[in-house]
Amino acid sequence: MTSAKSASQAHAQQSNMVQPTFKSAAVARIAGMPVATLRIWEQRYQAVGPITAASGHRLYSSADVERATLLRRLTAQGHAIGLLAALETEQMREMMHALEAAITSNRPSALKQAPMRAVVVGHALARRLQRLIDRQSLGPALQMVAVFDTLADAAEAAQHSFKPALDLLLWQAASLQPGARQELSVAQNAWLAPAAAVVYRFSSAAGRAELTGAGAAVSYEPVDDDSLAQWLASLHRAETPSDETVTASDLTIPTKKSLAQKTILPPRFGAAALTQFAGLSSAMACECPSHLAELLLQVSYFETYSGECANRSAADAQLHAYLQQVAGTARMLFEKALEQVAIAEGLPLPLVPTACSL
């Protein structure tokens, strides 16, 4: 604790050279943390050293704000506040620079070679993104194709513009309420964007659930630019397909038309036959046949359950149709795997289901 106090005292002396102007709520908002956390760090760990004004309010300098932001970002990476509180601000800056360098060096080559092409809705967000591109925090991983004030403006412009190949429609929403999904979908479809992402400042739980249920990436808008860059980089990794990853179109909820184009065959094996098969294989040294049969049963049950779920809305019905389709696809893969394992182990395949065995 002595070292923490000495670091805090040195920092307080430095902070007092500049007239403190920030109140606790402002510092917490800029740093991206609850006010209660800021006060605990101050009182328990002496991590920051504000002054107390005649009014009784704690006042923080710009140096305090930087220190609080560094503390929040480093603790988010797993560093203990008790250890960070004893460090000088410059030491934390060096730690943050090393972390950013590690993230950049570990970034997949696909990110460096193929920028994520995005239509951005929200001029304030576009300015932040341009700042990040200029600082090389995102460049060349992001390319802004067009910027609009509103989703309606974006959808209207798409009707009269050449539409280049896009990876993402990125929307900055001041608030999210139920019903936003429809407006977002119109703009996304107008630009033929395979994915959508939303950053917001205020939202209801129902508003967020509606968008995430439709396959959009949704996040509270990060206060600091570096956190925003890391979130966008994670979206880029998710949108960059490889030979061993699922593409973004496979992860989004399909439309009714695309659902109709998917062919899901009926189950090849009945539940009773799979149960018997699992029992036959349990006496063998290899337990894979038994495990496959049990997994296949679970997937089949979930496929049936998803198809029978009560739907509260059209969007809910589409979501459950998607879940049923995913389960059916997985079931077909497990059926093929079970067939291969049975052949390799010399086991009889489960009986094809009949009206009675189903």
Backbone torsions as a table, in degrees:
resi	resn	phi	psi	omega
1	MET	NA	-29.0	-179.8
2	THR	-61.5	-43.8	-179.9
3	SER	-65.4	-37.0	178.6
4	ALA	-64.0	-41.4	179.0
5	LYS	-64.3	-41.6	-179.3
6	SER	-64.1	-40.5	177.8
7	ALA	-65.3	-40.6	-179.9
8	SER	-66.9	-40.6	-179.9
9	GLN	-65.1	-42.8	177.9
10	ALA	-62.2	-41.1	179.4
11	HIS	-66.6	-39.2	-179.8
12	ALA	-63.2	-39.9	178.6
13	GLN	-62.9	-41.4	179.0
14	GLN	-66.6	-40.8	-177.9
15	SER	-66.2	-36.0	-176.2
16	ASN	-70.6	-12.1	176.2
17	MET	-69.9	-22.9	178.2
18	VAL	-110.8	134.3	-178.1
19	GLN	-62.2	116.6	179.9
20	PRO	-65.8	136.2	-177.4
21	THR	-132.9	-12.4	-173.0
22	PHE	-95.9	132.3	173.7
23	LYS	-85.6	168.5	-174.6
24	SER	-56.7	-44.7	-177.2
25	ALA	-62.0	-39.1	180.0
26	ALA	-67.3	-42.3	179.2
27	VAL	-63.0	-45.2	-179.5
28	ALA	-61.9	-40.2	180.0
29	ARG	-66.5	-43.9	-179.9
30	ILE	-65.4	-41.4	-177.8
31	ALA	-77.7	-18.6	178.8
32	GLY	80.4	45.8	-179.9
33	MET	-144.9	162.5	174.4
34	PRO	-68.3	150.1	177.5
35	VAL	-59.7	-37.1	-179.1
36	ALA	-60.4	-38.9	178.8
37	THR	-64.8	-43.5	179.1
38	LEU	-58.4	-42.7	-178.3
39	ARG	-69.2	-36.5	176.8
40	ILE	-64.5	-43.2	179.2
41	TRP	-62.9	-35.6	-179.6
42	GLU	-72.7	-47.4	-172.4
43	GLN	-80.8	-39.4	-175.8
44	ARG	-86.4	-36.8	-173.4
45	TYR	-113.5	-4.4	-176.5
46	GLN	51.5	41.0	-175.6
47	ALA	-75.6	-28.2	175.8
48	VAL	-132.0	158.5	-175.4
49	GLY	-130.1	72.7	179.3
50	PRO	-73.3	168.1	173.0
51	ILE	-103.0	160.9	177.4
52	THR	-106.2	120.2	-178.7
53	ALA	-74.9	168.6	178.7
54	ALA	-60.2	-28.2	179.3
55	SER	-74.5	-11.3	-178.0
56	GLY	96.9	-8.3	179.7
57	HIS	-77.9	142.8	171.6
58	ARG	-78.3	134.1	-180.0
59	LEU	-121.2	134.0	-174.9
60	TYR	-116.7	147.5	176.4
61	SER	-90.7	173.9	176.7
62	SER	-62.5	-32.1	176.5
63	ALA	-66.3	-36.4	175.5
64	ASP	-62.7	-41.9	-179.2
65	VAL	-61.9	-45.0	179.0
66	GLU	-62.1	-43.0	-178.5
67	ARG	-64.1	-43.9	179.6
68	ALA	-63.1	-39.5	179.1
69	THR	-65.7	-42.5	177.2
70	LEU	-63.2	-41.6	178.8
71	LEU	-61.2	-44.1	-179.3
72	ARG	-64.5	-43.1	-177.9
73	ARG	-69.1	-38.1	-179.2
74	LEU	-73.6	-38.1	176.0
75	THR	-65.8	-32.1	177.5
76	ALA	-64.8	-22.2	177.9
77	GLN	-91.3	3.6	175.1
78	GLY	106.2	-2.3	179.0
79	HIS	-76.9	142.3	-177.2
80	ALA	-78.5	135.3	-179.7
81	ILE	-63.0	-33.6	179.9
82	GLY	-61.4	-32.9	178.0
83	LEU	-83.4	-38.1	-178.5
84	LEU	-67.4	-34.5	-176.2
85	ALA	-60.2	-26.5	-178.2
86	ALA	-83.2	-5.4	-176.0
87	LEU	-90.8	152.0	170.9
88	GLU	-73.8	158.7	-179.6
89	THR	-59.6	-39.8	-179.6
90	GLU	-62.2	-36.3	178.1
91	GLN	-65.5	-38.7	178.4
92	MET	-69.8	-34.7	175.2
93	ARG	-59.4	-43.9	180.0
94	GLU	-63.8	-39.5	177.0
95	MET	-62.0	-42.2	-179.2
96	MET	-66.5	-40.7	177.6
97	HIS	-62.5	-40.9	179.3
98	ALA	-64.7	-39.2	179.1
99	LEU	-65.1	-44.4	179.7
100	GLU	-64.2	-37.7	178.3
101	ALA	-64.8	-38.1	179.1
102	ALA	-66.1	-40.2	179.0
103	ILE	-63.9	-42.2	-179.6
104	THR	-65.6	-42.5	-177.7
105	SER	-69.6	-27.9	-179.6
106	ASN	-89.7	-1.5	-178.9
107	ARG	-65.7	132.9	-179.8
108	PRO	-56.9	147.5	-178.1
109	SER	-61.1	-29.2	179.6
110	ALA	-60.6	-33.3	179.0
111	LEU	-66.0	-37.6	-176.9
112	LYS	-75.1	-29.2	-173.7
113	GLN	-92.0	-33.5	-175.4
114	ALA	-122.6	101.5	-179.2
115	PRO	-66.4	150.1	175.6
116	MET	-80.0	118.0	-176.9
117	ARG	-91.0	123.5	-172.9
118	ALA	-134.0	143.0	164.6
119	VAL	-94.2	126.9	-175.0
120	VAL	-108.4	130.2	176.0
121	VAL	-111.1	107.4	-176.8
122	GLY	130.3	105.4	-175.7
123	HIS	-67.7	-32.1	179.0
124	ALA	-64.7	-41.8	177.5
125	LEU	-65.7	-39.8	-179.9
126	ALA	-60.8	-38.4	178.0
127	ARG	-65.0	-39.1	176.8
128	ARG	-63.9	-42.4	-179.0
129	LEU	-65.6	-39.9	178.7
130	GLN	-63.7	-37.4	177.5
131	ARG	-62.3	-41.3	179.1
132	LEU	-67.8	-38.1	178.1
133	ILE	-64.7	-43.0	179.8
134	ASP	-63.8	-33.8	179.2
135	ARG	-82.2	-1.7	-178.1
136	GLN	70.7	10.7	175.9
137	SER	-69.9	-30.0	177.0
138	LEU	-117.6	-30.6	-178.5
139	GLY	-70.5	139.8	-1.3
140	PRO	-94.4	29.5	-175.5
141	ALA	-75.5	-15.0	-178.3
142	LEU	-132.5	136.9	175.5
143	GLN	-130.0	118.4	178.2
144	MET	-84.5	114.5	-178.1
145	VAL	-79.6	-39.4	-179.6
146	ALA	-158.2	154.6	-179.7
147	VAL	-130.2	135.9	-178.9
148	PHE	-135.4	160.4	178.6
149	ASP	-76.1	-44.5	-174.2
150	THR	-133.2	164.0	175.5
151	LEU	-62.8	-36.4	178.6
152	ALA	-63.5	-40.6	177.2
153	ASP	-62.5	-41.8	-179.8
154	ALA	-63.8	-44.2	-179.6
155	ALA	-65.0	-39.8	179.5
156	GLU	-66.3	-43.4	-178.5
157	ALA	-64.4	-33.3	-178.6
158	ALA	-63.3	-25.5	-179.5
159	GLN	-72.8	-19.0	-174.6
160	HIS	-123.2	12.5	-175.7
161	SER	-123.6	154.4	169.4
162	PHE	-68.6	131.4	-176.1
163	LYS	-106.0	102.9	176.6
164	PRO	-72.0	167.0	176.9
165	ALA	-64.0	128.4	-177.7
166	LEU	-116.7	159.5	172.3
167	ASP	-109.6	-25.9	-168.1
168	LEU	-158.2	142.1	164.6
169	LEU	-106.9	119.4	-174.9
170	LEU	-112.1	119.9	-173.5
171	TRP	-117.9	128.6	173.7
172	GLN	-98.3	110.9	-176.3
173	ALA	-108.7	128.7	175.6
174	ALA	-66.2	-36.9	177.8
175	SER	-150.3	151.7	179.3
176	LEU	-119.7	126.4	176.7
177	GLN	-132.4	160.0	176.5
178	PRO	-53.8	137.9	-177.1
179	GLY	107.4	-14.3	-178.9
180	ALA	-67.9	-27.3	-177.0
181	ARG	-58.0	-40.7	-177.1
182	GLN	-63.3	-45.3	180.0
183	GLU	-65.1	-39.1	178.0
184	LEU	-65.6	-41.8	-178.9
185	SER	-63.2	-38.3	179.2
186	VAL	-61.1	-47.1	179.8
187	ALA	-67.3	-41.0	-179.4
188	GLN	-62.8	-45.1	-179.9
189	ASN	-68.2	-34.5	-179.9
190	ALA	-63.2	-35.8	-179.9
191	TRP	-93.9	0.2	-179.3
192	LEU	57.2	36.2	180.0
193	ALA	-80.8	127.1	-177.5
194	PRO	-71.9	-16.6	-178.0
195	ALA	-145.6	158.8	178.4
196	ALA	-135.2	147.5	177.4
197	ALA	-137.8	146.7	-175.3
198	VAL	-133.0	132.0	168.9
199	VAL	-113.8	139.3	-174.9
200	TYR	-137.8	165.2	174.8
201	ARG	-110.0	-35.3	177.6
202	PHE	-134.9	142.9	-177.1
203	SER	-160.7	147.9	168.4
204	SER	-88.1	156.0	178.7
205	ALA	-60.9	-38.0	-179.8
206	ALA	-65.9	-37.3	178.5
207	GLY	-64.3	-42.2	178.4
208	ARG	-67.3	-43.9	-177.5
209	ALA	-62.6	-36.1	-180.0
210	GLU	-62.9	-41.7	-178.2
211	LEU	-75.1	-43.7	178.5
212	THR	-65.3	-34.3	177.2
213	GLY	-65.4	-25.3	177.7
214	ALA	-89.5	3.0	175.2
215	GLY	97.7	2.0	-179.9
216	ALA	-80.0	146.8	172.6
217	ALA	-84.8	125.2	-173.9
218	VAL	-125.6	134.0	-179.3
219	SER	-150.2	142.6	168.5
220	TYR	-60.6	133.4	-174.4
221	GLU	-63.9	117.3	179.4
222	PRO	-58.7	139.2	-178.8
223	VAL	-72.6	-43.5	-178.4
224	ASP	-93.0	147.2	-174.8
225	ASP	-62.9	-36.6	-176.0
226	ASP	-65.7	-38.5	177.0
227	SER	-66.0	-37.4	176.1
228	LEU	-62.4	-42.3	179.6
229	ALA	-62.9	-40.8	179.6
230	GLN	-65.3	-39.6	179.1
231	TRP	-64.4	-44.4	179.2
232	LEU	-65.5	-36.4	177.0
233	ALA	-63.1	-37.2	178.0
234	SER	-66.5	-35.7	175.7
235	LEU	-65.3	-39.2	-180.0
236	HIS	-64.3	-40.7	177.3
237	ARG	-62.3	-39.9	-179.5
238	ALA	-68.6	-30.5	-177.3
239	GLU	-88.3	-8.1	-178.5
240	THR	-91.4	104.1	-177.1
241	PRO	-75.1	152.2	173.6
242	SER	-137.3	179.7	-178.6
243	ASP	-67.0	-18.8	-174.8
244	GLU	-115.5	10.7	-179.0
245	THR	-121.4	159.7	177.4
246	VAL	-85.2	136.7	-179.2
247	THR	-74.8	163.1	-177.7
248	ALA	-61.4	-34.6	-179.1
249	SER	-65.4	-25.3	177.5
250	ASP	-76.8	-18.2	-175.5
251	LEU	-100.2	-12.2	-179.8
252	THR	-90.7	153.6	-179.8
253	ILE	-70.3	124.0	-175.3
254	PRO	-76.5	162.6	173.9
255	THR	-79.8	170.6	178.8
256	LYS	-60.4	-36.2	-179.9
257	LYS	-64.8	-45.1	-179.1
258	SER	-69.4	-31.5	176.2
259	LEU	-62.8	-40.4	-178.2
260	ALA	-66.5	-24.9	-178.4
261	GLN	-80.7	-13.2	179.3
262	LYS	-86.3	131.5	179.7
263	THR	-103.4	112.6	177.1
264	ILE	-110.1	113.5	-178.6
265	LEU	-74.5	153.4	177.3
266	PRO	-66.8	160.9	-178.4
267	PRO	-57.6	139.2	178.1
268	ARG	-84.5	-28.6	-173.7
269	PHE	-125.6	139.7	178.5
270	GLY	-81.2	161.9	-178.7
271	ALA	-62.7	-42.0	-179.4
272	ALA	-64.7	-41.1	-179.5
273	ALA	-67.1	-38.4	178.6
274	LEU	-66.6	-39.3	177.4
275	THR	-62.9	-42.1	178.0
276	GLN	-65.6	-39.6	179.3
277	PHE	-63.0	-42.3	178.7
278	ALA	-61.6	-38.0	178.7
279	GLY	-69.9	-36.5	180.0
280	LEU	-65.4	-38.0	-173.9
281	SER	-84.7	-9.4	-174.6
282	SER	-69.4	-19.9	-179.8
283	ALA	-82.9	-6.6	-177.4
284	MET	-86.4	162.4	179.6
285	ALA	-66.3	-39.4	179.2
286	CYS	-86.1	125.1	-177.9
287	GLU	-94.6	2.4	-176.9
288	CYS	-58.6	-44.4	178.9
289	PRO	-57.5	-42.8	180.0
290	SER	-64.7	-45.0	-179.9
291	HIS	-63.6	-40.7	179.0
292	LEU	-62.4	-42.6	179.3
293	ALA	-62.2	-41.4	179.9
294	GLU	-67.4	-42.2	177.4
295	LEU	-63.3	-40.9	179.8
296	LEU	-63.3	-38.3	176.0
297	LEU	-61.4	-47.2	-178.7
298	GLN	-62.1	-44.3	-179.8
299	VAL	-64.6	-40.2	179.2
300	SER	-64.0	-42.6	178.4
301	TYR	-62.7	-41.6	-179.8
302	PHE	-67.0	-35.9	177.1
303	GLU	-60.7	-46.0	178.5
304	THR	-64.8	-43.3	-179.7
305	TYR	-60.5	-43.3	-179.5
306	SER	-63.2	-36.5	179.0
307	GLY	-70.8	-24.1	-177.6
308	GLU	-97.2	-5.1	-176.5
309	CYS	-61.2	137.9	176.0
310	ALA	-69.9	136.2	-176.8
311	ASN	-108.4	131.8	-178.9
312	ARG	-92.1	-16.4	-177.4
313	SER	-159.5	172.6	178.3
314	ALA	-64.2	-39.1	178.9
315	ALA	-64.9	-38.4	178.5
316	ASP	-65.4	-39.9	178.8
317	ALA	-64.0	-39.7	179.1
318	GLN	-66.3	-39.1	178.6
319	LEU	-62.1	-45.8	-178.8
320	HIS	-69.9	-31.5	174.0
321	ALA	-63.9	-38.2	177.1
322	TYR	-64.1	-45.2	179.1
323	LEU	-62.6	-39.9	178.1
324	GLN	-64.1	-39.1	179.3
325	GLN	-65.9	-43.3	178.7
326	VAL	-61.2	-44.9	179.9
327	ALA	-63.9	-39.5	179.1
328	GLY	-64.8	-40.8	177.4
329	THR	-62.9	-44.1	178.5
330	ALA	-63.9	-39.4	179.1
331	ARG	-60.6	-43.6	-180.0
332	MET	-62.7	-38.0	177.5
333	LEU	-66.6	-42.4	178.4
334	PHE	-66.6	-35.2	177.5
335	GLU	-62.8	-42.9	178.5
336	LYS	-64.8	-41.3	178.6
337	ALA	-63.5	-41.2	179.7
338	LEU	-62.9	-39.0	178.6
339	GLU	-62.8	-44.4	-179.6
340	GLN	-65.0	-41.0	179.6
341	VAL	-67.3	-40.1	179.7
342	ALA	-62.5	-41.7	178.8
343	ILE	-64.7	-43.4	-178.4
344	ALA	-65.3	-33.9	-177.6
345	GLU	-93.6	-2.7	-179.7
346	GLY	71.1	30.5	-179.9
347	LEU	-98.3	146.2	175.0
348	PRO	-71.0	138.5	178.4
349	LEU	-68.2	149.7	175.2
350	PRO	-59.5	152.9	-178.9
351	LEU	-67.0	144.9	173.4
352	VAL	-65.1	134.2	-175.4
353	PRO	-65.2	144.7	174.0
354	THR	-116.7	-180.0	179.1
355	ALA	-60.2	-31.4	179.9
356	CYS	-80.9	-39.2	-174.2
357	SER	-75.6	-21.0	178.7
358	LEU	-65.3	NA	NA
